[in-house]
Every structure is written in C-alpha cells, then in structure tokens.
Amino acid sequence: MTGWIAEHTFRFRYPLTVVILIGFVLLLPKTNFTEIDNDISMWIAKDDPVFQTYERFRKEFGGQRTLMIALKSDRLFTGEGLEFVRRITEDIKRVDAVERVNSLATANVVRAAAGADGEGDIEVRALLDEPLDRPGAPERVRQRALDDAFLRGELVSNDGSVTAILISFDEDRIDDVRSRVVDRIHQIVDLGLPPGMLAFYNGSIEISETYNRITLSNTMKLTPPILALTIGAIYLMFRSWRITGLLIVAVIVSGVWTMGLFVLMGFSYNVLASMLPALIIILAIADDVHIVQHFNHELRESGSKEHAFKSSVQHLFAPLLGASGTTALGLLSLATSNVVAVRSFGIGSAVGVMVDFVMSLVFVPTLLMLLKPEPGTAPQERYLVGPMQAVARYSIRRPKQVFVAT
C-alpha cells in the first residue's frame, strides 16, 4: 500500500505541488493576524439558550457593554474642567456606533418645588444650566451635584475630585468597529486633558480591546523569536542554509494553508487561535525534519533522487500518519467543548496537523529534488546515530529491564 502511495505521489509530484502553491496564494489574503474577534459569540454559541436569552434581554432593555472614563482632578469643578467635560461629551456623541453618553454635561438635577396651585411639584433642570464663565457658576454646579443623591457617589465622587463618563454603544455594530472607536475616544479625551487632570478607562469594551491588543502584541513579539530559534536549530542540525530555507518555506506554506482553511471553515481569529501559528511551526518542523533526514540518507546511499523520494514516502508514510493522526485526534477532542473559541481551536489545529502531514510527504520531497545534493553527512548523524543505535541494541537485548525502568 505504501509503495503504491509512494509511486503515485512521485508521479504526480509536480501537479500536486502546483495545487499546493496555488492554494497558498489564494489563502494568503485570508491569513489576517491583525484583527482579533473577542465577541461574546466567541465563547457562547449563538444557538445556545443562554446566548439567545441574553440577546432577547439586550434588545429589550439595552446591553451592558460600556466604556467608562474616570476623570480625576482637584480642579474638576472649574470653568476649564467643566468645559472640558462638556466638549468631550459632545465629541464622543459623534463617534461612530456610540448611542448614548452620560456625564456631568448631560446630567439633570431633580428637586422638590412648590406648584402654581400650592401643591408639591418637582423641578428637573440640567446640571450645567448656566454659562460657566459667569462668576460663581462652577461652584454652584459643584454644590448642586454633591447635594443630589442620584449624582453623588454615582456620577461624581463624594469629594468632588472624580467624575465618570459612561458611554453606551450600538451592540449590533460595535464589534465591527470597536478598535477604531476606542482609539478615537482615547484621542478625544487624552489629547485635550487640562493640566493636572488624569483619565482612567474601564468597562467591558475597554477590557476586551485591551485584551485583544495584548494578544496581538504577544503574537507579533513571540512568533519572530520562535521562528528565529527554529531556524537556528535547523541550521545547527543540517549545517545547510539551503535545507534550512527549504524547511522554513514549507512551514510558512503549511501555516498559510492552516490559517486560510481556518477562516474558510467559518472561524474567526480569536485569543485562542492566536496560538495556532506557533503550534503549526512546532508540529510542522517535526514531520519535515524526518523527511529531510531520510531523503538525504537514501540519496547518499543510492545516488538517485527518485529512489530517495519514493523511499522517504514509503517508509515514513505510516509513522507520520500515526503520529499526525493521533495528535490531530487529540486536538479534535476539543471540538466537544461548549466554548466556541476552544472548539474552533481544536478543529483548526487538527486540520493544521493533517495539512502539514500532506505537505511533508508531497511538498518537502519535491523541493528536495530541486536542490543540489549536500556533499557531506549531517552533523546529527555523526554524533547521534551511534549512541541511538547503542540504545536500540540495549533495548532489544533487555526489554524487561527497560520496561521496568520506564
């Protein structure tokens, strides 16, 4: 069976390689690592009763995904401080996907008043209902805010040094523009802060966006060192830049295929999926190194690239299929999770393992046939083959002792 597979893989190696490269080109635009989807639907399936209940309540009563800004200053209740709150409130209202802004500039004061007929009545007036440049106006605003039980301790601190701005969004649209909206709000607030005033951000929208930025930053920071260490390790093993470059190309092609298929399957790039590139690098190198090692050994023994190709596929098909298949099945077990991000990661990583299995048996030996044969023996063969053969002989002679020891 493996001989037949090796024969036909060799016969159709170039058409298969062309298909792999065409797929690489077509899937490359879909491998977008710059946008992370951390929407609630990444964690709870949309057909889950809990999610449907949440959506029903959200549409009826409004959502809870807000952005909160705390402004702290000893000069908050001055003309400059209050005018700043008023200005950024109006500017934030005009930001895309913002539905409502609650702040001192939008607050109303409710108090009891005598009606025209002598009966009790209530008076509702805006907190900032007079020009702030009028003498004593900021102090009167401060006094009204601290005297109002609905504002004190809620919208303004008890000592009048901190005020909150609460921003609500159109939750049907915010996840599509969240990064841009949060950045715009930060610009509006941070670039115009009066001297001595500090701004602090919180709320589910801010937390999600910060988490996404950290995840993206870690992906960008950690992937290059992993790739650099991998390149260094490959070169130390083979002492050949040609083989090193070949393996890196194969890993990149496997990674693009994996992430492209991940998107085609309807999954979004989320915080768990951000681990896929590093995982693919690690797993892909393991299979590819076996192919390169066996190919070069057979090429030195026979002098025939065709024999080296067929022998590599024939001898390594079953071991690599067993290793890749069991690894993929283990990862695929995550598909039973009720958490959408975990389920998509399990499926995506399992697909990635099997994609690299195919790449290792088709793409890598085809590229090896195009390379000039290496003149010498790889260093690891000189240093490791002897000791490994000794370990194998010992294990064969004393299987019981090895079984007990391990």
C-alpha positions as CSV (number, residue, x, y, z in Angstrom):
1,M,0.0,0.0,0.0
2,T,2.7,2.5,1.0
3,G,4.7,1.5,-2.1
4,W,1.7,2.4,-4.3
5,I,1.3,5.7,-2.5
6,A,5.0,6.5,-2.9
7,E,4.8,5.6,-6.6
8,H,1.8,7.8,-7.4
9,T,3.0,10.6,-5.2
10,F,6.2,10.7,-7.2
11,R,4.4,10.5,-10.5
12,F,2.1,13.4,-9.7
13,R,4.5,15.4,-7.5
14,Y,4.6,18.5,-9.8
15,P,0.8,18.8,-10.3
16,L,0.3,18.3,-6.5
17,T,3.0,21.0,-5.8
18,V,1.3,23.4,-8.2
19,V,-2.0,22.8,-6.4
20,I,-0.3,23.5,-3.0
21,L,1.2,26.7,-4.3
22,I,-2.0,27.9,-5.9
23,G,-3.8,27.2,-2.6
24,F,-1.1,29.1,-0.8
25,V,-1.6,32.2,-3.0
26,L,-5.4,32.1,-2.7
27,L,-5.4,31.5,1.1
28,L,-2.7,34.1,1.9
29,P,-5.1,37.1,1.9
30,K,-7.2,35.3,4.5
31,T,-4.4,34.9,7.0
32,N,-5.1,38.1,8.8
33,F,-3.4,38.2,12.3
34,T,-4.2,41.9,12.9
35,E,-7.9,41.6,13.8
36,I,-8.9,39.5,16.8
37,D,-12.6,38.7,17.4
38,N,-13.3,38.6,21.1
39,D,-17.1,39.0,20.8
40,I,-19.3,37.1,23.3
41,S,-20.2,34.7,20.4
42,M,-16.6,33.5,20.5
43,W,-17.3,32.0,23.9
44,I,-21.1,31.1,23.8
45,A,-22.6,29.6,20.7
46,K,-25.4,31.7,19.1
47,D,-27.8,28.7,19.2
48,D,-27.1,28.3,23.0
49,P,-30.2,29.1,25.0
50,V,-28.1,31.3,27.3
51,F,-26.9,33.4,24.4
52,Q,-30.4,33.7,23.0
53,T,-31.8,34.8,26.4
54,Y,-29.0,37.4,26.6
55,E,-29.9,38.7,23.1
56,R,-33.6,38.9,24.0
57,F,-32.9,40.9,27.1
58,R,-30.3,43.1,25.3
59,K,-32.7,44.1,22.6
60,E,-35.5,44.8,25.1
61,F,-33.5,46.6,27.8
62,G,-30.2,47.5,26.2
63,G,-26.8,45.9,26.5
64,Q,-24.2,46.1,29.3
65,R,-21.1,46.5,27.1
66,T,-20.0,50.0,28.0
67,L,-16.9,52.1,28.2
68,M,-16.3,54.1,31.4
69,I,-14.0,57.0,31.7
70,A,-13.0,58.4,35.1
71,L,-11.6,62.0,35.1
72,K,-9.7,62.9,38.3
73,S,-8.6,66.5,39.1
74,D,-8.7,68.8,42.1
75,R,-9.8,71.5,39.6
76,L,-12.6,69.4,38.1
77,F,-15.3,72.0,39.2
78,T,-13.7,75.0,37.5
79,G,-14.7,76.6,34.3
80,E,-11.9,74.9,32.4
81,G,-12.6,71.4,33.9
82,L,-16.4,71.5,33.3
83,E,-16.0,73.0,29.8
84,F,-13.6,70.1,29.0
85,V,-16.3,67.6,30.2
86,R,-18.9,69.3,28.1
87,R,-16.7,69.4,25.0
88,I,-15.6,65.7,25.1
89,T,-19.2,64.6,25.8
90,E,-20.4,66.3,22.6
91,D,-17.4,65.0,20.6
92,I,-17.8,61.4,21.8
93,K,-21.5,61.5,20.9
94,R,-20.5,62.0,17.3
95,V,-18.2,58.9,17.3
96,D,-19.5,56.0,15.1
97,A,-21.5,53.3,17.0
98,V,-21.9,55.5,20.1
99,E,-25.6,55.5,21.2
100,R,-25.5,57.4,24.5
101,V,-23.1,59.4,26.7
102,N,-23.8,60.1,30.4
103,S,-21.7,62.7,32.1
104,L,-22.0,65.9,34.1
105,A,-22.8,67.6,30.8
106,T,-25.9,65.5,30.3
107,A,-27.0,65.1,33.9
108,N,-30.2,66.5,35.2
109,V,-30.9,67.6,38.8
110,V,-34.3,66.7,40.3
111,R,-35.6,68.6,43.3
112,A,-38.9,69.3,45.0
113,A,-40.6,72.6,44.2
114,A,-43.9,74.4,45.0
115,G,-46.5,74.1,42.2
116,A,-48.6,77.0,41.0
117,D,-51.6,75.7,42.9
118,G,-49.7,75.4,46.1
119,E,-49.3,71.6,45.8
120,G,-45.9,69.9,45.8
121,D,-44.1,69.5,42.5
122,I,-40.8,68.5,41.1
123,E,-38.3,70.6,39.1
124,V,-35.9,69.0,36.6
125,R,-33.1,71.1,35.3
126,A,-29.8,70.5,33.6
127,L,-26.8,70.4,35.9
128,L,-24.9,72.8,33.6
129,D,-27.7,75.2,33.0
130,E,-25.8,78.4,33.1
131,P,-22.7,79.8,31.4
132,L,-19.6,78.5,33.1
133,D,-17.8,81.9,32.7
134,R,-20.4,83.5,35.0
135,P,-19.0,84.4,38.4
136,G,-19.5,81.5,40.9
137,A,-21.1,79.2,38.3
138,P,-18.6,76.3,38.7
139,E,-19.0,76.3,42.4
140,R,-22.8,76.3,42.2
141,V,-22.6,73.4,39.8
142,R,-20.4,71.5,42.2
143,Q,-22.8,72.2,45.1
144,R,-25.8,71.0,43.1
145,A,-24.0,67.8,42.0
146,L,-22.9,67.0,45.6
147,D,-26.3,67.8,47.0
148,D,-28.1,65.4,44.6
149,A,-28.3,61.8,45.9
150,F,-28.6,60.5,42.4
151,L,-25.3,62.1,41.3
152,R,-23.1,62.0,44.4
153,G,-21.3,58.7,44.6
154,E,-22.5,57.7,41.2
155,L,-21.5,60.3,38.6
156,V,-19.3,62.3,40.8
157,S,-17.2,61.2,43.9
158,N,-18.1,62.4,47.4
159,D,-15.2,64.8,47.5
160,G,-15.9,66.2,44.0
161,S,-12.5,65.3,42.6
162,V,-13.6,62.5,40.3
163,T,-16.3,62.3,37.7
164,A,-17.4,59.4,35.5
165,I,-18.4,59.4,31.8
166,L,-20.4,56.4,30.8
167,I,-20.6,55.5,27.1
168,S,-23.1,53.1,25.6
169,F,-22.8,51.6,22.1
170,D,-24.9,50.1,19.4
171,E,-24.0,46.4,20.2
172,D,-25.1,45.2,16.8
173,R,-22.2,47.2,15.3
174,I,-19.6,47.9,17.9
175,D,-17.6,44.7,17.4
176,D,-17.1,45.6,13.7
177,V,-15.6,49.0,14.6
178,R,-14.5,48.5,18.2
179,S,-10.8,49.1,17.8
180,R,-11.3,52.3,15.7
181,V,-14.0,53.6,18.1
182,V,-12.0,53.0,21.2
183,D,-8.9,54.6,19.7
184,R,-11.0,57.6,18.6
185,I,-12.4,58.1,22.1
186,H,-8.9,57.9,23.6
187,Q,-7.7,60.6,21.2
188,I,-10.6,62.9,22.1
189,V,-10.0,62.6,25.8
190,D,-6.2,62.2,26.1
191,L,-5.2,64.9,23.6
192,G,-7.3,67.6,25.3
193,L,-6.7,66.8,29.0
194,P,-6.3,70.0,31.1
195,P,-3.1,70.3,33.2
196,G,-3.3,68.2,36.3
197,M,-6.3,66.1,35.1
198,L,-5.9,62.3,34.8
199,A,-8.1,59.9,32.7
200,F,-8.7,56.3,33.6
201,Y,-10.6,53.8,31.4
202,N,-12.6,50.7,32.3
203,G,-15.7,48.8,31.2
204,S,-16.2,45.6,29.1
205,I,-15.4,47.3,25.8
206,E,-12.1,48.7,27.1
207,I,-11.2,45.4,28.7
208,S,-11.9,43.4,25.5
209,E,-10.0,45.8,23.3
210,T,-7.0,45.9,25.7
211,Y,-7.0,42.1,25.9
212,N,-7.1,41.9,22.1
213,R,-4.2,44.4,21.8
214,I,-2.1,42.4,24.3
215,T,-2.9,39.2,22.5
216,L,-2.0,40.7,19.1
217,S,1.2,42.2,20.6
218,N,2.3,38.9,22.1
219,T,1.7,37.2,18.7
220,M,3.8,39.7,16.9
221,K,6.5,39.6,19.5
222,L,6.7,35.9,20.1
223,T,6.4,34.5,16.6
224,P,9.6,36.0,15.3
225,P,11.8,34.7,18.2
226,I,10.2,31.2,17.8
227,L,10.9,31.3,14.1
228,A,14.5,32.5,14.7
229,L,15.1,29.7,17.3
230,T,13.7,27.2,14.8
231,I,15.9,28.5,12.0
232,G,18.9,28.3,14.3
233,A,18.1,24.8,15.4
234,I,17.6,23.5,11.9
235,Y,20.9,25.0,10.7
236,L,22.8,23.5,13.6
237,M,21.3,20.1,12.7
238,F,21.9,20.2,9.0
239,R,24.6,22.9,8.6
240,S,23.0,23.9,5.3
241,W,21.2,27.2,4.5
242,R,19.5,25.5,1.6
243,I,17.8,22.9,3.7
244,T,17.1,25.5,6.4
245,G,15.4,27.8,3.8
246,L,13.5,24.8,2.3
247,L,12.1,23.9,5.7
248,I,11.1,27.4,6.6
249,V,9.3,27.8,3.2
250,A,7.5,24.5,3.9
251,V,6.5,25.7,7.4
252,I,5.2,29.0,6.0
253,V,3.2,27.3,3.4
254,S,1.7,24.9,6.0
255,G,0.9,27.9,8.2
256,V,-0.9,29.8,5.5
257,W,-2.9,26.8,4.5
258,T,-3.9,26.1,8.1
259,M,-5.0,29.7,8.8
260,G,-6.7,30.1,5.5
261,L,-8.7,26.9,5.9
262,F,-9.5,28.0,9.5
263,V,-11.2,31.1,8.1
264,L,-12.9,29.2,5.2
265,M,-14.4,26.9,7.8
266,G,-16.2,30.0,9.2
267,F,-14.0,30.5,12.3
268,S,-12.7,33.9,13.5
269,Y,-9.2,34.7,14.7
270,N,-9.6,34.9,18.4
271,V,-7.4,34.8,21.5
272,L,-7.0,31.0,21.4
273,A,-6.5,30.9,17.6
274,S,-3.6,33.3,18.1
275,M,-1.6,30.2,19.4
276,L,-2.1,28.4,16.0
277,P,0.9,30.0,14.2
278,A,3.4,28.9,16.9
279,L,1.8,25.5,17.2
280,I,2.0,24.9,13.4
281,I,5.7,25.9,13.4
282,I,6.5,23.4,16.1
283,L,4.5,20.5,14.7
284,A,5.4,21.1,11.0
285,I,9.1,21.1,11.7
286,A,8.9,17.7,13.4
287,D,7.5,16.0,10.4
288,D,9.6,17.8,7.8
289,V,12.9,17.1,9.6
290,H,12.1,13.3,9.4
291,I,11.5,13.6,5.6
292,V,14.7,15.6,5.0
293,Q,16.8,13.3,7.1
294,H,15.5,10.1,5.4
295,F,15.7,11.7,1.9
296,N,19.3,12.8,2.3
297,H,20.3,9.4,3.8
298,E,18.8,7.5,0.9
299,L,20.2,9.9,-1.6
300,R,23.8,9.3,-0.3
301,E,23.2,5.6,-0.3
302,S,21.7,5.3,-3.8
303,G,22.7,8.5,-5.6
304,S,19.1,8.6,-7.1
305,K,16.7,11.4,-6.2
306,E,13.8,9.3,-7.5
307,H,14.7,6.5,-5.1
308,A,15.2,8.9,-2.2
309,F,11.8,10.4,-2.9
310,K,9.9,7.1,-3.1
311,S,11.8,5.6,-0.2
312,S,11.1,8.6,2.1
313,V,7.3,8.4,1.3
314,Q,7.1,4.6,1.5
315,H,9.0,4.3,4.8
316,L,7.6,7.4,6.6
317,F,4.0,7.4,5.5
318,A,2.8,5.0,8.2
319,P,4.8,6.5,11.1
320,L,3.9,10.1,10.2
321,L,0.3,9.2,9.6
322,G,0.2,7.5,13.0
323,A,1.9,10.4,14.8
324,S,-0.1,13.1,13.0
325,G,-3.4,11.2,13.2
326,T,-3.2,10.7,16.9
327,T,-2.1,14.3,17.5
328,A,-5.0,15.5,15.4
329,L,-7.5,13.3,17.1
330,G,-6.3,14.6,20.5
331,L,-6.7,18.2,19.4
332,L,-10.0,17.3,17.7
333,S,-11.4,16.2,21.1
334,L,-11.6,19.9,21.9
335,A,-14.4,20.1,19.4
336,T,-16.7,18.6,22.1
337,S,-16.3,21.8,24.2
338,N,-19.3,24.1,24.6
339,V,-16.9,27.1,24.4
340,V,-16.8,28.3,20.8
341,A,-13.2,29.5,20.9
342,V,-12.0,26.2,22.3
343,R,-14.0,24.2,19.8
344,S,-12.7,26.2,16.8
345,F,-9.1,26.0,18.1
346,G,-9.4,22.2,18.4
347,I,-10.7,21.8,14.8
348,G,-8.3,24.4,13.3
349,S,-5.2,22.8,15.0
350,A,-6.3,19.3,14.0
351,V,-6.7,20.4,10.4
352,G,-3.3,22.1,10.6
353,V,-1.6,18.9,11.7
354,M,-3.0,16.9,8.8
355,V,-2.2,19.7,6.4
356,D,1.4,19.5,7.4
357,F,1.3,15.7,7.1
358,V,0.4,16.2,3.4
359,M,3.0,18.9,2.9
360,S,5.7,16.7,4.4
361,L,5.0,13.8,2.1
362,V,4.4,15.9,-1.1
363,F,5.8,19.4,-0.9
364,V,9.0,18.8,1.0
365,P,10.5,15.9,-1.0
366,T,9.5,17.7,-4.2
367,L,11.5,20.7,-3.1
368,L,14.4,18.4,-2.1
369,M,14.6,17.0,-5.6
370,L,15.2,20.6,-6.9
371,L,18.1,21.2,-4.5
372,K,21.7,20.3,-5.2
373,P,22.7,17.2,-3.0
374,E,24.6,18.0,0.2
375,P,28.2,16.8,-0.1
376,G,28.6,15.6,3.5
377,T,26.8,13.9,6.3
378,A,24.6,15.9,8.6
379,P,26.3,16.6,12.0
380,Q,23.5,14.9,13.9
381,E,24.1,11.7,12.0
382,R,27.7,11.6,13.1
383,Y,27.0,12.5,16.7
384,L,23.7,10.8,17.4
385,V,23.4,7.7,15.2
386,G,26.0,5.7,17.1
387,P,24.5,6.4,20.6
388,M,21.0,5.8,19.4
389,Q,22.0,2.5,17.8
390,A,23.5,1.5,21.1
391,V,20.3,2.4,23.0
392,A,18.3,0.4,20.4
393,R,20.6,-2.7,20.8
394,Y,20.3,-2.5,24.6
395,S,16.5,-2.2,24.5
396,I,16.3,-5.2,22.2
397,R,18.6,-7.3,24.4
398,R,16.9,-6.3,27.8
399,P,13.3,-5.4,27.1
400,K,12.2,-6.4,30.6
401,Q,14.6,-4.1,32.3
402,V,13.7,-1.2,30.0
403,F,10.0,-1.8,30.7
404,V,10.5,-1.7,34.4
405,A,12.8,1.3,34.3
406,T,10.4,3.3,32.2
